[in-house]
Amino acid sequence: MGDFVLNVNGANLRVSASSDETLLSVLRNRLNLTGTKYGCGEGKCAACTVLLDGRATRSCLVSVDSVTNAKIVTIEGLEQNGKLSVVQQAFLDEGAFQCGYCTSGMILGATSLLHDRRNPTEEQIVVAMEGHICRCGTYPRIVEAVKRASRSLAQGASR
Protein backbone atom coordinates (compact mmCIF):
# COMPACT_ATOMS: atom_id res chain seq x y z
CA MET A 1 0.00 0.00 0.00
CA GLY A 2 1.20 3.46 -0.84
CA ASP A 3 -0.11 6.99 -0.88
CA PHE A 4 -0.62 8.63 -4.27
CA VAL A 5 -1.72 12.11 -5.26
CA LEU A 6 -3.87 12.08 -8.37
CA ASN A 7 -5.15 15.08 -10.29
CA VAL A 8 -8.76 14.07 -10.93
CA ASN A 9 -11.24 16.47 -12.49
CA GLY A 10 -9.00 19.40 -11.60
CA ALA A 11 -8.48 18.51 -7.93
CA ASN A 12 -5.43 16.93 -6.33
CA LEU A 13 -6.67 13.93 -4.36
CA ARG A 14 -4.64 11.71 -2.05
CA VAL A 15 -5.43 8.00 -2.14
CA SER A 16 -3.98 4.94 -0.47
CA ALA A 17 -3.72 2.03 -2.86
CA SER A 18 -1.48 -0.76 -4.00
CA SER A 19 0.85 0.50 -6.74
CA ASP A 20 -0.49 -2.06 -9.20
CA GLU A 21 -4.17 -1.33 -8.48
CA THR A 22 -5.95 -0.15 -11.62
CA LEU A 23 -6.99 3.43 -12.06
CA LEU A 24 -10.53 2.13 -12.62
CA SER A 25 -10.55 0.47 -9.21
CA VAL A 26 -9.18 3.56 -7.49
CA LEU A 27 -11.70 5.86 -9.16
CA ARG A 28 -14.68 3.68 -8.33
CA ASN A 29 -13.74 2.11 -5.00
CA ARG A 30 -11.55 4.70 -3.33
CA LEU A 31 -12.77 8.01 -4.81
CA ASN A 32 -16.43 7.00 -5.33
CA LEU A 33 -16.42 8.24 -8.94
CA THR A 34 -18.74 5.55 -10.25
CA GLY A 35 -19.46 7.08 -13.65
CA THR A 36 -16.45 5.19 -14.95
CA LYS A 37 -17.79 1.67 -15.50
CA TYR A 38 -16.24 -1.76 -15.16
CA GLY A 39 -17.10 -3.68 -18.30
CA CYS A 40 -14.71 -6.40 -19.38
CA GLY A 41 -11.60 -5.61 -17.32
CA GLU A 42 -9.48 -6.24 -20.42
CA GLY A 43 -9.64 -2.92 -22.29
CA LYS A 44 -11.89 -4.35 -25.00
CA CYS A 45 -15.25 -2.68 -24.30
CA ALA A 46 -14.18 0.90 -23.39
CA ALA A 47 -16.81 1.34 -20.66
CA CYS A 48 -13.95 2.40 -18.35
CA THR A 49 -12.63 5.16 -20.63
CA VAL A 50 -11.28 8.30 -18.97
CA LEU A 51 -9.15 11.12 -20.32
CA LEU A 52 -5.47 11.07 -19.36
CA ASP A 53 -3.90 14.35 -20.39
CA GLY A 54 -6.75 14.73 -22.90
CA ARG A 55 -6.41 11.28 -24.48
CA ALA A 56 -9.07 8.58 -24.22
CA THR A 57 -7.58 5.77 -22.11
CA ARG A 58 -8.97 2.48 -20.82
CA SER A 59 -8.62 2.90 -17.05
CA CYS A 60 -8.83 -0.86 -16.42
CA LEU A 61 -5.43 -1.25 -18.10
CA VAL A 62 -3.59 1.53 -16.26
CA SER A 63 -1.99 1.17 -12.84
CA VAL A 64 -2.49 3.97 -10.35
CA ASP A 65 1.25 4.48 -9.91
CA SER A 66 1.63 5.28 -13.62
CA VAL A 67 -0.76 8.25 -13.60
CA THR A 68 0.47 10.36 -10.69
CA ASN A 69 1.69 13.09 -13.07
CA ALA A 70 -1.32 13.00 -15.39
CA LYS A 71 -4.47 15.09 -15.52
CA ILE A 72 -7.33 12.61 -15.19
CA VAL A 73 -10.84 13.53 -16.31
CA THR A 74 -13.82 11.30 -15.65
CA ILE A 75 -17.40 11.75 -16.82
CA GLU A 76 -18.06 13.60 -13.56
CA GLY A 77 -15.48 16.22 -14.56
CA LEU A 78 -16.97 17.22 -17.91
CA GLU A 79 -19.91 19.20 -16.58
CA GLN A 80 -18.92 22.71 -15.50
CA ASN A 81 -21.01 24.99 -13.28
CA GLY A 82 -24.13 22.93 -13.84
CA LYS A 83 -23.74 22.94 -17.63
CA LEU A 84 -23.17 19.78 -19.62
CA SER A 85 -20.27 19.66 -22.05
CA VAL A 86 -21.06 19.97 -25.75
CA VAL A 87 -20.61 16.21 -26.19
CA GLN A 88 -22.78 15.34 -23.18
CA GLN A 89 -25.53 17.63 -24.47
CA ALA A 90 -25.31 16.16 -27.97
CA PHE A 91 -25.66 12.60 -26.60
CA LEU A 92 -28.72 13.73 -24.65
CA ASP A 93 -30.24 15.58 -27.62
CA GLU A 94 -29.73 12.60 -29.96
CA GLY A 95 -30.93 10.01 -27.44
CA ALA A 96 -27.61 8.23 -28.00
CA PHE A 97 -28.04 5.78 -25.16
CA GLN A 98 -30.52 3.29 -23.79
CA CYS A 99 -29.23 1.48 -20.74
CA GLY A 100 -26.44 4.04 -20.35
CA TYR A 101 -23.73 1.62 -19.27
CA CYS A 102 -21.38 2.50 -22.13
CA THR A 103 -22.33 6.17 -22.28
CA SER A 104 -19.62 7.69 -20.10
CA GLY A 105 -16.90 5.85 -22.03
CA MET A 106 -18.48 6.84 -25.34
CA ILE A 107 -18.71 10.49 -24.31
CA LEU A 108 -15.09 10.60 -23.17
CA GLY A 109 -13.97 8.85 -26.36
CA ALA A 110 -15.89 11.38 -28.45
CA THR A 111 -14.51 14.25 -26.37
CA SER A 112 -10.97 13.07 -27.08
CA LEU A 113 -11.73 12.74 -30.80
CA LEU A 114 -13.21 16.22 -31.03
CA HIS A 115 -10.30 17.68 -29.11
CA ASP A 116 -7.96 16.36 -31.81
CA ARG A 117 -10.26 16.79 -34.80
CA ARG A 118 -13.06 19.35 -34.53
CA ASN A 119 -14.73 18.38 -37.82
CA PRO A 120 -14.34 14.62 -38.30
CA THR A 121 -15.92 12.78 -41.20
CA GLU A 122 -18.40 10.03 -40.44
CA GLU A 123 -15.72 7.47 -41.27
CA GLN A 124 -13.29 9.12 -38.84
CA ILE A 125 -15.95 9.05 -36.13
CA VAL A 126 -16.61 5.36 -36.72
CA VAL A 127 -12.89 4.55 -36.63
CA ALA A 128 -12.30 6.63 -33.48
CA MET A 129 -15.24 5.06 -31.66
CA GLU A 130 -14.28 1.53 -32.69
CA GLY A 131 -13.85 -0.63 -29.61
CA HIS A 132 -16.55 1.20 -27.67
CA ILE A 133 -19.14 -1.50 -27.23
CA CYS A 134 -22.82 -0.59 -26.87
CA ARG A 135 -24.84 -3.63 -25.94
CA CYS A 136 -28.05 -1.79 -26.87
CA GLY A 137 -26.85 -1.08 -30.41
CA THR A 138 -27.36 2.68 -30.48
CA TYR A 139 -24.36 3.17 -32.79
CA PRO A 140 -26.21 5.26 -35.41
CA ARG A 141 -27.38 7.71 -32.73
CA ILE A 142 -23.89 7.80 -31.21
CA VAL A 143 -22.44 8.80 -34.59
CA GLU A 144 -25.14 11.47 -34.94
CA ALA A 145 -24.36 12.77 -31.45
CA VAL A 146 -20.67 13.15 -32.32
CA LYS A 147 -21.64 14.96 -35.55
CA ARG A 148 -23.96 17.25 -33.57
CA ALA A 149 -21.22 18.03 -31.05
CA SER A 150 -18.84 18.76 -33.91
CA ARG A 151 -21.33 21.19 -35.45
CA SER A 152 -21.83 22.89 -32.06
CA LEU A 153 -18.08 23.33 -31.68
CA ALA A 154 -17.86 24.72 -35.22
CA GLN A 155 -20.55 27.27 -34.29
CA GLY A 156 -18.44 28.50 -31.41
CA ALA A 157 -19.37 26.35 -28.43
CA SER A 158 -16.40 26.33 -26.09
CA ARG A 159 -16.23 22.73 -24.89
N, C-alpha and C positions, 0 to 999 in steps of 0.2 A: 504494500500500500504506500502511495505517495501523495503528496499534495501538488496540485496543478492549478495554474491560473489560466483560464480560458476566456478569450474575448468572444462572448456570445451575444448577438443582437445589440452590439455597442456597449455592453457592460463587461467589466472584468470580474469574473466569478471564480472563486476558489472552490475546488472540489478535491475530495480524497478518493482515490481510485487506484486500482492496479495499473501499472504502466501499459499492460497489454489489453486492458479493457477497451472495447470499441467506443468510438465517439457516440454511436447510436445508444448504447447502453447508458453512458454517462448522461446524455441529454434527457433520456426518458426516465431513468431510474434514480438519478442523483440530482438533476436540475428540474425535474417535473415538467419538461417541455415535450409533451406527448403528441404534438402535431407531427413530429417525425415518426413514421411508422416502421415497425418491424414487419417485413414481408417474408423474404426468403432467407435472409441471413448470409447470402452468397453474392450479393451485388448484381443479381440478375433481373430483379423486378423494379428497382429504383424507387420503391415506396419510402426508403430512408434517405432520399436525396436532401442534402443541405448545400449551402454555398460556402466554399472555403476560398477566401480571398476572391470572391466573385465567380468562382467556377463551380458548376454542378459536380458534386462528389457523393458517392455512395458511402454514407456514414457507417454502415455495417462492416466496411472493409478497412477502416482507418482506426488506428490505435490512438488513444487519448494523448499519449506522450508525443505523438508526431504532429499535433496541432496546437501546441502551446504558443506558437508565434503567429498563428493565423487568425484572420477575422472570420468568425463563424456566423452565418445567418441561417436561422430556421424559419419555418413558415410564420411563427409568432413574431418574427422581427421585420416582416415586410410591411405590415400596417403601420402607419405613422399618424399620430394624433387623431386616432379614430377614423382615419381614411384608408381604405384598401389601396394596395398598389394597383397600377394599371393592369397588370396581369391577373391579379386576384379579381378585379372588377370584371375583366373580360370573361374569365371563366364563369363567374356568376351570371353575367348577361347572356352568355351563350348556353347556359345550362350544361356545362361541360363536365358534369359528374353525376353519378347516381348514388352509389353507396358512399363515395367520398374517400375510400381508403387510399387510393393512389393520388388523390388530388394535391396534397401538399408537395409530393415529389414532382408531380407534373408541373405545378406552378413554379417551383424552384428551377426545374430544368428549362422551362420556357423563359424565365427571368434571365438565366445565364445566357441563353441563345440570343435574346433581344439586347442584352448588354453588349455582346460581340457583334451582332448583326441586326441593326434596327429595322431593316426591310427585307426579311428573308423570303425566298420563294416558297411555294408550297412544298416542293421537293426538299428544300433545305430544312423546313420545319419537320417534315416526316423523318428525315435522316437524324436530325438533332434529338428528336423525341424517341427514336428507336431505343428499345430496351426498357422504356417505361411501360409497364404492363397495367392495363385497365381490364379487370375481370368483367366489368359491365359492358365493355365494347363501345365506349363513347368516343372513339378515336376521331370520327368526322367532326364532332363538336369541339374536341380538343384542338384540332387543327384550326377550326374557325375562331376559337378563342385566341389563339396565338396571332392569327391574322388581325383580329380586332385590336388586340393590344399593340401590335405593330402600327396599325393605322392611328391609334390614339397617340402613340409616341411621335409619329410623323406630324401630327397636328399640334404638337407642342406640349403634350403631357410630360411631366417631369420624371416620373418613375414608373 
